[in-house]
Amino acid sequence: MIQKSLHIFFILFLISYYPNNSFGQEPSAFHFNHNQRALAIPIEIYNNFIIVHIRINDSFELPFILDTGVKNTILTEASLKSILEIKKTRTCKVIGLGEKGEIIAELALDVKISLSDISGTNQRLVILPEGILSFTELLGKQVYGIIGYDLLKDFIVEINYESNYLHFFKADKYRFKAKKYQQLPINMQYAKPYVDVSVRNVDGSIAELSLLIDTGSAQAISLSKTFVELPEKTIPTLVGTGISGSIYGQLGRVKSVTLGDLTMDGIIACYPDSSALIERLQRDWQGSLGGELLKRFHIVLDYPNQRFGFRRNNNIKKPFFYNLSGISLFVVGEDLNQYVVSHVRKGSSADVAGIKAGDLILSIDGWRAIDADMNLIYDQLNKRVGKKIRIKLMRAGLQQKVRMVLFEDI
């Protein structure tokens, strides 16, 4: 099966707080602003991420990633603090995936957060220092942070990846449609939902795992090397970016993944290096299911009753993607249309062609990069095995032309 581009980085966060004194009272529950049983909210699916638009302290709308892998809402652009009328904060330590270990951030305790006709007062907001993580650079579009458990915990939420809608329901008014959805129990650990999954390796061995349902990861599946054996053939790669820096690891092929009574074949899994995982994750985290897999289902997240519902959609027959070219990019420029190579996977098509980190992509097969978005750039770089691609790039102030031939290296 030909596999195409992953499109974007794997991102998983684990947040821990160590303020000098108590947090104060618990955040208020999110609620509907009017007496209603349900609410449909449009979303954008971009590079396997779910983008929602929230308001902070009645601000203008801000694009955020809906991430089931985080508890409190996180603002990644500290420069917005004054505009959002965030005045009182305290110091906290943030621990996440990556090489830098813990970082010092700010924690605001009395924040109003709204999403369409849903609001929550007295919310906690983690504010990362400037330069730690920029979703805008990674995605090629304006995104200012992530929101997760604090919003989801008070509702039953349906995620429709095909129609691009979230449906929020009052927990006591929702009727689970047993004939339409498979149901599995979820285990909430540190405010994150885990579900039991069977992974069959290429050698035939089976691993029974509890995997995080992680809408904040673009990968199909990520697995801990503490709990599963690496496939015989893997390739080293930059797995992605987390709060604490770059995450390296390996890519490898698993024979199948079984969720409930549904089995999916031919999946590329990523295996983050243990050095990127903090001690608690090394001990407890077995892996995660990300957007490349989750987008193949209509999903129900029922945190109040600890249930996970899913049924197949039309994406189920699509091949699973991985980055065939081996190129990872970030975006610069006021118009977010200048694409710079951040990493080239060793031994990949791009590596063989001589493309290097720091190269500025000017055109691909005659398509000007400044006229494209990140999705189109990755699509052009990852057409199919055997495709010959002409790339014009800028390196050290000089234009160069390279020819890249795509091949599978896994």
C-alpha positions in Angstrom: 0.0 0.0 0.0 1.4 3.4 -0.9 1.5 5.7 2.0 1.5 9.5 1.7 2.5 12.4 3.9 1.9 12.7 7.6 1.6 16.5 7.0 2.6 17.7 10.5 4.2 16.9 13.8 3.2 14.7 16.6 2.4 16.8 19.7 1.5 15.4 23.1 1.6 17.4 26.3 1.8 16.5 30.0 1.3 19.4 32.3 2.3 19.6 35.9 2.0 22.6 38.2 4.1 23.5 41.3 2.9 27.0 42.3 4.1 28.5 45.5 0.6 28.3 47.0 -2.7 26.7 46.3 -4.7 27.2 43.1 -7.7 28.6 44.8 -11.1 27.3 44.0 -11.7 24.7 41.3 -12.7 26.0 37.8 -16.4 26.4 37.2 -18.1 23.9 34.9 -18.6 24.9 31.3 -22.3 25.4 30.5 -24.7 26.4 27.8 -25.5 30.1 27.9 -29.1 29.4 27.3 -31.5 26.6 28.3 -30.7 24.1 25.6 -30.0 20.4 25.4 -27.4 20.4 22.6 -25.3 22.7 20.5 -23.5 22.1 17.1 -20.3 24.0 16.6 -18.4 24.2 13.2 -14.7 23.1 13.3 -11.9 23.0 10.9 -9.9 19.8 10.3 -6.3 20.9 9.4 -3.4 18.4 9.1 -5.5 16.0 11.2 -6.0 18.6 14.0 -9.4 19.9 15.2 -9.4 23.7 15.2 -12.0 25.5 17.3 -12.5 29.2 17.8 -12.7 30.4 21.4 -12.9 33.7 23.2 -10.8 34.5 26.3 -12.3 37.2 28.6 -14.8 38.1 25.8 -12.0 38.7 23.3 -12.1 38.3 19.5 -12.2 34.7 18.3 -8.9 32.8 18.6 -8.2 29.5 16.8 -7.2 26.7 19.3 -6.5 23.0 18.8 -9.0 20.7 20.6 -6.6 18.3 22.4 -7.8 15.4 24.5 -4.2 15.0 25.7 -4.3 18.1 27.9 -6.2 19.2 31.1 -6.1 22.9 31.3 -6.2 25.4 28.4 -2.8 26.6 27.2 -2.0 29.9 25.4 1.1 29.6 23.4 1.3 33.3 22.5 2.2 35.3 25.6 2.2 38.5 23.6 -1.7 38.4 23.7 -1.8 38.5 27.5 -2.5 42.3 27.7 -5.0 42.2 24.8 -6.9 39.4 26.6 -6.9 41.4 29.8 -5.0 38.8 31.8 -3.5 40.7 34.7 -2.9 38.4 37.7 -0.8 35.3 37.2 1.5 33.1 39.2 4.5 31.0 38.3 4.2 27.4 37.4 6.5 24.7 36.1 5.4 22.9 32.9 6.7 19.5 32.0 6.2 18.0 28.5 7.7 15.9 25.8 11.0 17.0 24.3 14.6 17.7 25.2 14.4 20.8 27.4 12.8 19.2 30.5 10.7 21.6 32.5 10.0 25.2 31.7 8.7 28.1 33.7 5.3 29.4 32.6 2.5 31.5 34.0 -0.8 30.4 35.4 -3.9 32.6 35.4 -6.7 31.4 37.6 -9.7 33.6 37.0 -10.3 33.5 33.2 -13.5 33.4 31.2 -13.4 31.1 28.2 -16.2 30.8 25.6 -16.8 28.6 22.6 -19.9 29.7 20.6 -22.8 29.5 23.1 -20.8 27.7 25.7 -19.0 29.5 28.6 -16.8 28.7 31.6 -15.8 31.2 34.2 -13.0 31.0 36.8 -11.0 28.9 34.3 -7.3 28.1 34.5 -5.1 29.3 31.7 -1.4 28.3 31.3 0.6 30.9 29.4 3.8 29.6 27.8 6.8 32.0 27.4 7.4 33.4 23.9 9.5 31.2 21.7 8.7 27.9 23.4 6.1 26.6 20.9 4.5 28.2 17.9 1.6 26.3 16.3 1.5 29.1 13.7 5.0 28.2 12.5 4.4 24.4 12.5 0.9 24.5 10.9 1.3 27.5 8.5 -1.9 29.1 9.9 -2.7 31.2 13.0 -3.3 29.0 16.0 -2.9 30.3 19.5 -3.1 27.4 21.8 -4.9 24.2 22.9 -8.0 23.4 24.9 -9.0 20.0 26.2 -10.4 18.3 29.4 -11.7 21.4 31.1 -14.1 22.0 28.2 -15.0 18.3 27.5 -15.5 17.0 31.0 -19.0 18.5 31.5 -20.6 17.3 28.2 -21.0 14.4 25.9 -19.3 15.4 22.7 -19.7 14.0 19.2 -16.9 14.7 16.8 -17.8 14.5 13.1 -14.6 14.6 11.0 -16.6 14.5 7.7 -19.1 17.3 8.3 -16.6 19.3 10.3 -18.8 19.7 13.4 -18.7 19.2 17.1 -22.0 18.4 18.8 -22.1 19.2 22.6 -24.9 17.5 24.6 -26.0 17.8 28.3 -24.8 14.6 29.9 -28.3 13.9 31.4 -30.1 14.5 28.1 -28.0 12.4 25.7 -29.2 9.0 24.5 -26.4 6.7 23.3 -27.3 5.1 20.0 -26.1 1.6 20.7 -27.1 0.3 17.2 -25.0 3.0 15.5 -21.9 3.1 17.7 -19.5 0.6 19.1 -18.9 1.4 22.7 -15.8 0.9 24.7 -15.0 1.9 28.3 -12.5 4.7 28.8 -10.1 4.9 31.7 -9.5 8.5 32.8 -5.9 9.0 34.0 -4.6 12.5 34.8 -7.7 13.9 33.1 -6.9 12.0 29.8 -9.0 9.3 28.2 -7.5 5.8 27.6 -9.0 2.9 25.7 -7.9 -0.7 25.2 -6.4 -1.6 21.9 -4.8 -4.7 20.4 -1.7 -4.2 18.2 -0.4 -7.0 16.1 3.2 -6.7 15.0 4.7 -7.8 11.7 6.2 -10.9 13.5 2.6 -12.0 14.6 3.0 -11.1 18.3 0.1 -9.2 19.9 0.3 -6.4 22.4 -2.7 -5.6 24.5 -2.4 -1.9 25.3 -4.2 1.0 26.9 -3.8 3.9 24.5 -4.5 7.6 24.9 -7.3 9.0 22.7 -5.2 12.0 21.5 -6.8 14.5 19.2 -3.7 16.6 19.7 -1.5 14.1 17.8 -1.4 14.1 14.0 0.1 10.6 13.8 -2.1 7.5 13.4 -0.6 5.6 16.4 2.3 6.2 18.7 3.8 3.4 20.9 6.1 3.3 23.9 9.2 1.2 23.4 8.8 0.3 27.1 5.7 -1.8 26.3 6.2 -3.0 22.7 9.1 -4.4 20.7 10.3 -2.4 17.8 9.6 -3.9 14.4 12.6 -5.4 12.7 12.8 -2.6 10.2 12.5 1.0 11.5 13.8 4.4 10.4 15.1 7.1 12.7 13.1 10.4 12.4 12.1 13.6 14.0 8.8 12.4 15.5 7.6 16.0 16.2 7.6 18.9 18.6 6.3 19.2 22.2 6.3 21.8 24.9 9.9 20.9 25.9 11.4 20.8 22.4 12.0 18.3 19.6 11.0 14.7 19.9 13.1 12.1 18.0 12.3 8.4 17.6 11.6 5.7 15.0 8.9 4.9 12.4 7.9 1.3 11.9 5.1 -0.7 10.4 2.6 -2.7 12.5 0.6 -5.5 10.9 -2.8 -4.3 12.3 -4.6 -2.4 15.0 -7.8 -3.6 16.5 -10.3 -1.3 18.2 -13.4 -3.0 19.5 -14.3 -5.5 16.7 -12.7 -3.4 13.9 -9.2 -4.2 12.6 -7.2 -1.8 10.5 -4.1 -3.0 8.5 -1.0 -1.4 7.2 -0.4 1.3 9.8 2.8 3.2 10.3 3.5 3.7 14.0 6.0 6.1 15.6 8.1 5.1 18.6 9.3 8.2 20.5 12.7 7.9 22.2 12.5 7.3 25.9 14.8 10.3 26.4 11.8 12.5 25.3 9.5 11.1 27.9 9.5 12.2 31.5 9.8 9.5 34.2 6.0 9.2 34.7 5.4 8.8 31.0 8.2 6.2 30.7 6.5 4.2 33.4 2.8 4.6 32.5 2.3 5.8 28.9 1.8 2.9 26.5 1.0 4.9 23.5 -1.7 7.0 21.8 -4.2 7.0 19.0 -4.0 10.2 16.9 -5.8 12.2 14.3 -4.6 10.1 11.3 -6.6 7.2 12.7 -9.4 9.0 14.6 -10.5 10.9 11.5 -11.7 7.6 10.1 -14.6 7.5 12.6 -17.5 9.5 13.9 -16.6 9.7 17.6 -18.5 10.1 20.9 -16.5 11.2 23.9 -18.5 10.6 27.1 -16.3 11.7 30.0 -19.2 11.8 32.5 -19.9 8.1 32.0 -16.4 7.1 30.9 -17.5 5.8 27.5 -16.0 6.0 24.0 -18.3 5.5 21.0 -17.2 5.2 17.4 -18.5 4.2 13.9 -16.7 4.2 10.6 -17.0 7.0 8.1 -15.9 7.4 4.5 -12.3 8.0 5.5 -11.9 4.3 6.7 -10.8 3.1 3.2 -8.1 5.8 2.8 -4.5 4.7 3.1 -2.6 5.7 6.2 -0.1 8.5 5.6 3.5 8.9 6.5 6.1 11.5 5.3 7.3 9.9 2.1 9.7 12.7 1.2 11.3 12.9 4.7 11.0 16.7 4.7 9.6 18.6 7.7 8.8 22.3 7.4 8.1 25.4 9.3 6.6 28.7 8.1 8.0 32.2 8.3 7.0 35.6 7.0 4.1 37.9 7.7 1.9 36.2 5.2 2.8 32.7 6.4 3.8 31.6 3.0 7.6 31.0 3.2 8.4 27.4 3.8 11.7 26.5 5.4 13.0 22.9 5.8 13.4 22.2 9.5 14.5 18.6 9.3 15.4 16.0 6.7 15.0 12.3 7.6 18.3 10.5 7.1 18.2 8.1 4.2 14.9 9.6 2.9 14.1 10.7 -0.7 14.9 14.3 0.3 18.2 13.3 1.9 19.3 11.4 -1.2 18.4 14.5 -3.3 20.7 16.7 -1.2 18.0 18.8 0.5 19.1 20.2 3.8 17.7 21.8 6.9 17.5 25.6 6.4 16.7 25.4 2.7 13.8 27.8 1.7 11.4 26.1 -0.8 10.7 28.4 -3.7 8.7 26.2 -6.1 7.7 22.5 -6.6 7.2 21.3 -10.1 6.5 24.9 -11.2 4.1 25.7 -8.3 5.2 28.8 -6.5 5.5 28.1 -2.8 4.3 31.5 -1.8 0.9 30.8 -3.5 0.3 27.6 -1.5 -0.6 26.6 2.0 1.1 24.0 4.1 -1.3 21.3 3.1 -0.6 21.8 -0.6 3.1 22.0 -0.1 3.2 18.6 1.7 0.9 17.1 -0.9 3.2 18.2 -3.7 6.2 16.8 -1.8 4.5 13.4 -1.2 2.7 12.4 -4.4 3.5 8.7 -4.9 6.4 6.2 -4.9 8.4 6.7 -8.1 7.3 10.3 -8.6 10.1 12.6 -9.8 9.7 16.1 -8.3 11.5 19.3 -9.4 12.3 21.6 -6.5 13.7 25.1 -6.6 15.1 26.3 -3.3 17.2 29.0 -1.8 20.3 28.1 0.2 22.8 30.6 1.7 21.3 33.3 -0.6 21.7 31.3 -3.8 19.0 29.6 -5.8 19.4 25.9 -6.5 17.5 23.3 -8.4 17.2 19.7 -7.2 15.4 16.6 -8.5 13.9 14.3 -5.9 12.6 10.8 -6.6 10.1 9.5 -4.0 10.7 6.0 -2.6 9.6 4.1 0.5 12.2 3.7 3.1 10.2 1.6 5.5 
